Amino acid sequence: MSQSEVSLTLSKAEALVLFEWLASLDGSKMPPFNHPSEEKVLWKVEGQLESVLVEPFAPNYGELLTRARRAVETGE
């Protein structure tokens, strides 16, 4: 990693919850952005999560997401 990059570590559950939240945003639910770059960064994070997570394509995705949310909420 170069000195101009930052690496973040998320649990699989945290990554799944974050991905679902980002994927659920649309024009009507967009958070207020102070600058266009903020939106661009969020979409970049979503794309990176989408490239590493296989769960969103699983037939039991809803169940996996429910478990991930519970794990994040309870700190498991």
Backbone as CSV, one residue per row, in Angstrom:
resi,resn,N_x,N_y,N_z,CA_x,CA_y,CA_z,C_x,C_y,C_z
1,MET,0.853,-1.179,0.000,0.000,0.000,0.000,0.894,1.237,0.000
2,SER,0.548,2.176,-0.840,1.340,3.400,-0.904,0.988,4.317,0.249
3,GLN,1.823,5.301,0.466,1.581,6.245,1.553,0.369,7.130,1.289
4,SER,-0.136,7.136,0.065,-1.295,7.961,-0.246,-2.600,7.164,-0.155
5,GLU,-2.541,5.921,0.327,-3.729,5.098,0.486,-3.989,4.803,1.948
6,VAL,-5.256,4.517,2.241,-5.668,4.151,3.587,-6.379,2.814,3.488
7,SER,-6.093,1.931,4.394,-6.732,0.625,4.412,-7.653,0.550,5.619
8,LEU,-8.874,0.078,5.403,-9.841,-0.092,6.475,-10.117,-1.571,6.665
9,THR,-10.383,-1.960,7.888,-10.717,-3.342,8.167,-12.126,-3.402,8.732
10,LEU,-12.956,-4.222,8.093,-14.319,-4.453,8.544,-14.523,-5.948,8.705
11,SER,-15.358,-6.321,9.650,-15.746,-7.727,9.715,-16.633,-8.013,8.512
12,LYS,-16.823,-9.279,8.203,-17.697,-9.655,7.092,-19.099,-9.101,7.348
13,ALA,-19.570,-9.182,8.591,-20.906,-8.675,8.927,-20.989,-7.173,8.712
14,GLU,-19.981,-6.445,9.157,-19.973,-4.990,8.966,-19.963,-4.630,7.487
15,ALA,-19.174,-5.350,6.709,-19.097,-5.083,5.273,-20.442,-5.329,4.603
16,LEU,-21.120,-6.389,5.006,-22.411,-6.714,4.414,-23.463,-5.665,4.763
17,VAL,-23.477,-5.232,6.010,-24.428,-4.198,6.445,-24.150,-2.887,5.708
18,LEU,-22.904,-2.508,5.609,-22.554,-1.279,4.904,-22.923,-1.374,3.435
19,PHE,-22.626,-2.506,2.813,-22.968,-2.688,1.408,-24.472,-2.551,1.194
20,GLU,-25.256,-3.188,2.033,-26.710,-3.138,1.866,-27.224,-1.711,2.006
21,TRP,-26.685,-0.970,2.960,-27.116,0.422,3.142,-26.759,1.251,1.905
22,LEU,-25.551,1.105,1.426,-25.139,1.857,0.236,-25.974,1.471,-0.979
23,ALA,-26.221,0.177,-1.143,-26.993,-0.292,-2.293,-28.450,0.159,-2.217
24,SER,-28.940,0.389,-1.007,-30.345,0.776,-0.849,-30.592,2.258,-1.115
25,LEU,-29.528,3.038,-1.169,-29.700,4.468,-1.415,-30.142,4.720,-2.843
26,ASP,-31.072,5.593,-2.988,-31.454,6.057,-4.319,-31.675,7.558,-4.222
27,GLY,-32.117,8.173,-5.281,-32.279,9.623,-5.291,-33.123,10.174,-4.159
28,SER,-34.137,9.436,-3.729,-35.024,9.946,-2.681,-34.464,9.746,-1.283
29,LYS,-33.503,8.837,-1.136,-32.963,8.540,0.192,-31.538,9.046,0.375
30,MET,-31.038,9.757,-0.586,-29.646,10.186,-0.524,-29.410,11.085,0.679
31,PRO,-28.357,10.806,1.406,-28.007,11.704,2.499,-27.533,13.036,1.927
32,PRO,-27.595,14.075,2.724,-27.115,15.360,2.207,-25.593,15.330,2.055
33,PHE,-25.140,15.719,0.901,-23.699,15.792,0.660,-23.292,17.253,0.660
34,ASN,-22.153,17.523,1.255,-21.622,18.880,1.264,-20.806,19.166,0.007
35,HIS,-20.403,18.085,-0.665,-19.564,18.243,-1.853,-19.751,17.007,-2.728
36,PRO,-19.731,17.142,-4.049,-19.901,15.985,-4.945,-18.882,14.866,-4.713
37,SER,-17.727,15.205,-4.191,-16.705,14.185,-3.950,-17.160,13.183,-2.893
38,GLU,-18.001,13.598,-1.958,-18.474,12.694,-0.912,-19.316,11.572,-1.505
39,GLU,-20.188,11.910,-2.428,-21.011,10.910,-3.097,-20.130,9.955,-3.902
40,LYS,-19.153,10.501,-4.583,-18.254,9.680,-5.402,-17.520,8.656,-4.534
41,VAL,-17.069,9.072,-3.360,-16.358,8.164,-2.466,-17.286,7.043,-1.981
42,LEU,-18.529,7.386,-1.651,-19.473,6.354,-1.216,-19.702,5.315,-2.295
43,TRP,-19.841,5.757,-3.548,-20.067,4.805,-4.628,-18.820,3.962,-4.878
44,LYS,-17.654,4.530,-4.653,-16.414,3.750,-4.805,-16.348,2.651,-3.743
45,VAL,-16.709,3.001,-2.515,-16.732,2.005,-1.440,-17.735,0.905,-1.771
46,GLU,-18.912,1.289,-2.253,-19.919,0.295,-2.621,-19.378,-0.646,-3.702
47,GLY,-18.726,-0.102,-4.697,-18.164,-0.928,-5.762,-17.106,-1.895,-5.258
48,GLN,-16.280,-1.426,-4.342,-15.252,-2.300,-3.791,-15.873,-3.417,-2.970
49,LEU,-16.900,-3.090,-2.187,-17.587,-4.130,-1.415,-18.254,-5.132,-2.344
50,GLU,-18.876,-4.624,-3.386,-19.569,-5.487,-4.341,-18.592,-6.462,-5.010
51,SER,-17.360,-6.048,-5.175,-16.384,-6.911,-5.844,-15.836,-8.006,-4.936
52,VAL,-16.023,-7.896,-3.626,-15.480,-8.911,-2.717,-16.544,-9.717,-1.982
53,LEU,-17.760,-9.230,-1.925,-18.818,-9.948,-1.212,-19.549,-10.894,-2.162
54,VAL,-19.717,-12.131,-1.750,-20.490,-13.091,-2.532,-21.907,-13.228,-1.981
55,GLU,-22.117,-12.826,-0.744,-23.411,-12.992,-0.077,-24.582,-12.344,-0.818
56,PRO,-24.418,-11.149,-1.405,-25.563,-10.542,-2.089,-26.123,-11.390,-3.233
57,PHE,-25.370,-12.354,-3.703,-25.824,-13.207,-4.793,-26.356,-14.549,-4.300
58,ALA,-26.320,-14.757,-2.992,-26.798,-16.019,-2.417,-28.325,-16.038,-2.368
59,PRO,-28.922,-17.207,-2.570,-30.383,-17.294,-2.526,-30.956,-16.942,-1.153
60,ASN,-30.164,-17.099,-0.101,-30.622,-16.780,1.251,-30.041,-15.452,1.755
61,TYR,-29.859,-14.519,0.830,-29.251,-13.222,1.172,-29.991,-12.528,2.309
62,GLY,-31.305,-12.544,2.291,-32.071,-11.888,3.351,-31.721,-12.426,4.725
63,GLU,-31.589,-13.730,4.813,-31.225,-14.360,6.078,-29.798,-13.988,6.482
64,LEU,-28.897,-14.008,5.527,-27.509,-13.640,5.806,-27.414,-12.191,6.275
65,LEU,-28.171,-11.318,5.649,-28.173,-9.907,6.040,-28.745,-9.736,7.441
66,THR,-29.800,-10.450,7.744,-30.394,-10.378,9.087,-29.382,-10.807,10.140
67,ARG,-28.679,-11.899,9.876,-27.646,-12.363,10.819,-26.524,-11.348,10.953
68,ALA,-26.111,-10.765,9.826,-25.032,-9.771,9.858,-25.457,-8.547,10.665
69,ARG,-26.665,-8.082,10.452,-27.158,-6.922,11.214,-27.179,-7.219,12.703
70,ARG,-27.642,-8.406,13.053,-27.694,-8.796,14.455,-26.291,-8.862,15.045
71,ALA,-25.356,-9.429,14.302,-23.979,-9.528,14.782,-23.368,-8.141,15.005
72,VAL,-23.606,-7.232,14.092,-23.074,-5.873,14.245,-23.731,-5.192,15.432
73,GLU,-25.031,-5.333,15.543,-25.769,-4.673,16.627,-25.344,-5.170,18.005
74,THR,-25.115,-6.470,18.116,-24.782,-7.033,19.420,-23.281,-7.127,19.687
75,GLY,-22.486,-6.818,18.667,-21.039,-6.857,18.832,-20.475,-8.260,18.805
76,GLU,-21.198,-9.169,18.190,-20.714,-10.576,18.103,-19.559,-10.695,17.158
